[in-house]
Amino acid sequence: MYRKVKCGTCGRAMSYKTYSFRGENYKYFGCPHAKEQVGEDGCCKRYVIEDELSAVVWFVVRQLLDMTDAFKMKLDKQNNVSRQDNLLLAEKLARLQQDKEKCESDRFANVDQFMAGQLDKDVYQRRRADLGRLAEKIEADIAELEQKLKAAETVKDDSLSQTLSVMKKYSGADELTQAMVQELIAKVVVTDPEHVEIVWKFKDEVRKFIGI
């Protein structure tokens, strides 16, 4: 977790050091600015033993990985709903295109019938006005649906599927690894050994979707 562990006060990376005590070697993290930044709001004064911090991080990561199956089911359901919604929009757009063609055909027929003397001028003008309004409404509806379909394609974000892919890769793990930390965690914020926060490498939308 080197360079991932940050001081909860100053936000800078905590130093990674080792020391020996009674024949035992210990590895730990400590804020190098603790001596300068003192007081109640000063940097973390206490060092954090690497093994203890790793145990805390692994416990939280394991909780995340245990959510992999539920995450996949939720994402599959959302994708199915999105596909169905898009199909309905596409079908509605196709019907509107047919209505547009019929409206244009009716407008030509109205002109032809008037020119052939089959319609009174008043009837012709009334139909022309009605068909003109109908054509405008159909055009507006088509433009709205096309915008919705375009927006649906633009909004589609691969962040969820990418996150799921990473979680699936490590879901069977039985210990914390450096590769896992690099792919899942942005930083580990330590205020003191009892207050540790993990900041995930996920967008806000992904965290809300997963429920973390």
C-alpha positions as CSV (number, residue, x, y, z in Angstrom):
1,M,0.0,0.0,0.0
2,Y,3.0,2.3,-0.3
3,R,2.0,5.8,-1.5
4,K,-1.6,4.8,-1.0
5,V,-1.7,5.5,2.7
6,K,-2.4,9.2,3.4
7,C,-2.5,11.2,6.6
8,G,-6.1,12.1,7.5
9,T,-5.1,15.7,8.4
10,C,-2.6,16.9,5.8
11,G,-3.6,14.5,3.1
12,R,0.0,13.7,2.2
13,A,1.5,10.2,1.8
14,M,2.6,8.6,5.0
15,S,6.2,7.3,5.2
16,Y,6.8,3.6,5.1
17,K,9.5,2.5,7.6
18,T,10.8,-0.5,9.6
19,Y,12.1,-0.9,13.1
20,S,13.2,-3.8,15.3
21,F,12.0,-4.4,18.9
22,R,13.1,-7.4,21.0
23,G,14.2,-9.3,18.0
24,E,11.0,-8.6,16.0
25,N,10.9,-6.5,12.9
26,Y,8.0,-4.2,12.4
27,K,6.9,-2.3,9.3
28,Y,4.7,0.7,9.8
29,F,3.4,3.9,8.3
30,G,3.8,7.3,9.9
31,C,3.1,10.9,8.9
32,P,6.5,12.7,8.3
33,H,4.9,16.1,9.1
34,A,3.5,15.1,12.5
35,K,6.3,17.0,14.3
36,E,5.6,20.3,12.5
37,Q,1.8,20.1,12.5
38,V,0.9,19.8,16.2
39,G,-2.2,20.4,18.3
40,E,-5.7,18.9,18.2
41,D,-5.8,19.3,14.4
42,G,-2.3,18.1,13.9
43,C,-1.2,15.2,11.8
44,C,-1.4,11.6,13.0
45,K,1.2,11.2,15.8
46,R,0.9,7.5,16.1
47,Y,2.4,5.1,13.7
48,V,0.3,2.4,12.0
49,I,1.7,-1.1,11.8
50,E,1.5,-2.4,8.2
51,D,0.1,-5.8,9.1
52,E,-2.7,-4.3,11.3
53,L,-3.6,-1.8,8.6
54,S,-3.6,-4.5,5.9
55,A,-6.0,-6.6,8.0
56,V,-8.4,-3.7,8.3
57,V,-8.2,-2.9,4.5
58,W,-8.6,-6.6,3.6
59,F,-11.7,-6.9,5.9
60,V,-13.4,-4.0,4.0
61,V,-12.2,-5.2,0.6
62,R,-13.6,-8.7,1.3
63,Q,-17.0,-7.1,2.2
64,L,-16.9,-5.4,-1.2
65,L,-15.9,-8.5,-3.1
66,D,-18.7,-10.4,-1.3
67,M,-21.2,-8.1,-3.1
68,T,-20.0,-9.2,-6.6
69,D,-22.9,-11.6,-7.3
70,A,-25.5,-9.1,-6.1
71,F,-23.9,-6.3,-8.1
72,K,-24.0,-8.5,-11.3
73,M,-27.7,-9.4,-10.8
74,K,-28.5,-5.7,-10.3
75,L,-26.5,-4.6,-13.3
76,D,-28.0,-7.3,-15.5
77,K,-31.5,-6.2,-14.5
78,Q,-30.7,-2.6,-15.3
79,N,-29.2,-3.5,-18.7
80,N,-32.3,-5.6,-19.6
81,V,-34.6,-2.7,-18.7
82,S,-32.5,-0.2,-20.7
83,R,-32.6,-2.5,-23.7
84,Q,-36.3,-3.0,-23.5
85,D,-36.9,0.8,-23.1
86,N,-34.7,1.5,-26.2
87,L,-36.6,-1.2,-28.2
88,L,-39.9,0.5,-27.3
89,L,-38.5,3.9,-28.3
90,A,-37.3,2.5,-31.6
91,E,-40.6,0.8,-32.3
92,K,-42.5,4.0,-31.6
93,L,-40.1,6.0,-33.8
94,A,-40.7,3.5,-36.7
95,R,-44.5,4.0,-36.3
96,L,-44.0,7.8,-36.4
97,Q,-42.0,7.5,-39.6
98,Q,-44.9,5.5,-41.1
99,D,-47.3,8.2,-39.9
100,K,-45.1,10.9,-41.5
101,E,-45.1,9.1,-44.8
102,K,-48.9,8.7,-44.8
103,C,-49.3,12.3,-43.9
104,E,-47.1,13.4,-46.8
105,S,-49.1,11.1,-49.1
106,D,-52.4,12.6,-47.9
107,R,-51.0,16.1,-48.5
108,F,-50.1,15.3,-52.1
109,A,-53.5,13.6,-52.5
110,N,-55.3,16.6,-51.2
111,V,-53.6,18.8,-53.8
112,D,-54.2,16.3,-56.6
113,Q,-57.9,16.1,-55.7
114,F,-58.3,19.9,-55.6
115,M,-56.5,20.3,-58.9
116,A,-58.7,17.6,-60.4
117,G,-61.8,19.5,-59.3
118,Q,-62.8,16.8,-56.8
119,L,-62.7,19.1,-53.8
120,D,-64.1,22.5,-52.9
121,K,-61.6,25.2,-52.1
122,D,-62.8,25.4,-48.5
123,V,-62.5,21.7,-48.0
124,Y,-59.1,21.7,-49.6
125,Q,-57.8,24.5,-47.5
126,R,-59.2,23.0,-44.3
127,R,-57.5,19.6,-45.0
128,R,-54.3,21.4,-46.0
129,A,-54.3,23.2,-42.6
130,D,-55.1,20.0,-40.7
131,L,-52.5,18.0,-42.4
132,G,-49.9,20.8,-42.0
133,R,-50.5,20.8,-38.2
134,L,-50.4,17.0,-38.1
135,A,-47.1,17.0,-40.0
136,E,-45.6,19.5,-37.6
137,K,-46.6,17.4,-34.6
138,I,-45.2,14.2,-36.1
139,E,-41.9,16.0,-36.9
140,A,-41.7,17.3,-33.3
141,D,-42.4,13.8,-31.9
142,I,-39.8,12.2,-34.2
143,A,-37.2,14.8,-33.1
144,E,-38.0,14.2,-29.4
145,L,-37.7,10.4,-29.8
146,E,-34.5,10.7,-31.8
147,Q,-33.0,12.9,-29.0
148,K,-34.0,10.3,-26.3
149,L,-32.4,7.5,-28.2
150,K,-29.2,9.5,-28.8
151,A,-29.2,10.5,-25.1
152,A,-29.5,6.9,-24.1
153,E,-26.5,5.9,-26.1
154,T,-24.5,8.9,-24.8
155,V,-25.3,8.2,-21.2
156,K,-24.3,4.6,-21.4
157,D,-21.3,4.3,-19.2
158,D,-19.0,1.3,-19.1
159,S,-17.8,2.2,-15.6
160,L,-20.3,-0.2,-14.0
161,S,-19.3,-3.2,-16.2
162,Q,-15.6,-2.3,-15.8
163,T,-15.9,-2.3,-12.0
164,L,-17.8,-5.6,-12.0
165,S,-15.0,-7.1,-14.1
166,V,-12.4,-6.1,-11.6
167,M,-14.5,-7.3,-8.7
168,K,-15.1,-10.7,-10.4
169,K,-11.4,-11.0,-11.0
170,Y,-10.7,-10.9,-7.3
171,S,-13.9,-12.3,-5.8
172,G,-12.3,-15.7,-5.1
173,A,-9.2,-14.2,-3.4
174,D,-8.3,-15.2,0.2
175,E,-5.8,-12.5,0.9
176,L,-5.0,-8.9,0.1
177,T,-2.6,-8.4,-2.8
178,Q,-0.8,-5.4,-4.2
179,A,-2.5,-5.8,-7.6
180,M,-5.9,-5.8,-5.8
181,V,-5.1,-2.6,-4.0
182,Q,-3.9,-0.9,-7.1
183,E,-7.1,-1.7,-9.0
184,L,-9.6,-1.1,-6.3
185,I,-8.3,1.5,-4.0
186,A,-7.5,5.2,-4.7
187,K,-6.1,5.8,-1.2
188,V,-6.3,4.7,2.5
189,V,-6.8,7.7,4.8
190,V,-5.5,7.3,8.3
191,T,-6.5,9.8,11.0
192,D,-5.3,7.4,13.7
193,P,-5.0,3.6,14.0
194,E,-8.7,3.4,15.0
195,H,-10.0,5.7,12.2
196,V,-9.2,4.4,8.7
197,E,-11.1,5.3,5.6
198,I,-10.8,3.6,2.2
199,V,-11.4,5.7,-0.8
200,W,-12.4,3.5,-3.8
201,K,-11.3,3.9,-7.4
202,F,-14.9,4.2,-8.5
203,K,-17.0,7.0,-9.7
204,D,-19.7,8.3,-7.4
205,E,-22.4,6.7,-9.6
206,V,-20.7,3.3,-9.3
207,R,-20.4,3.6,-5.5
208,K,-24.1,4.5,-5.2
209,F,-25.1,1.7,-7.5
210,I,-23.1,-0.9,-5.5
211,G,-24.3,0.7,-2.2
212,I,-20.9,1.5,-0.6
